[in-house]
Amino acid sequence: AQSVTQLDSQVPVFEEAPVELRCNYSSSVSVYLFWYVQYPNQGLQLLLKYLSGSTLVKGINGFEAEFNKSQTSFHLRKPSVHISDTAEYFCAVIMNSGYSTLTFGKGTMLLVSP
Amino acid sequence: KAGVTQTPRYLIKTRGQQVTLSCSPISGHRSVSWYQQTPGQGLQFLFEYFSETQRNKGNFPGRFSGRQFSNSRSEMNVSTLELGDSALYLCASSTRQGAEETQYFGPGTRLLVL
């Protein structure tokens, strides 16, 4: 079975500062990796995904993530955050099994203050 | 295109009752998945449907059931509601089944069981 660990439940940061949200996964088979964002009272929106190829993945809203197979990590980064980035961020994996089943981490609340 | 729609958005029920939630996927999408989101357990997979067939099922009791219709719309039913069933229920749709397909989430149905 696979699992996802998001090491920080909450990350406070000042506006225009860089941020990194950490994600580690565990799986006995190859996986695909995702980051989703959830704004208050809304569903999940895909930020970016890694399926194969270049380990540096660029997503929407200036976010990027790097897949590190040896460290089984998929950390999310943004060089300069805005107040509007305040939201909960979820890292997720899908096993390369033909199914679409997402296994999520517990989430990281990003709090951006002026 | 219209996004994934879920009805109702909010629901209050009492213990022992049953409830049916509805999900209309994006036009042309044939795969629908359901997730339960609670503060304690986070996001957990319930079911995945493709072409009216349940393809995968999460670790939930038999009180949780679902189905998909020929127009790809999906419903999930919870019978004999318990307090612990209070949660945000999210539906996601994609064009086809498979990890490489982007899943688009609806805004969710917030269920409160009293």
Interface residues (C-beta under 8 A of the other chain):
Chain A: Y32 Y36 N41 Q42 G43 L44 Q45 L46 K49 L51 F90 A92 I94 M95 N96 S97 G98 Y99 S100 T101 L102 T103 F104 G105 K106 G107
Chain B: V4 S31 S33 Y35 G42 L43 Q44 F45 E48 R55 N56 G58 L90 A92 S94 Q97 G98 A99 E100 E101 T102 Q103 Y104 F105 G106 P107 G108
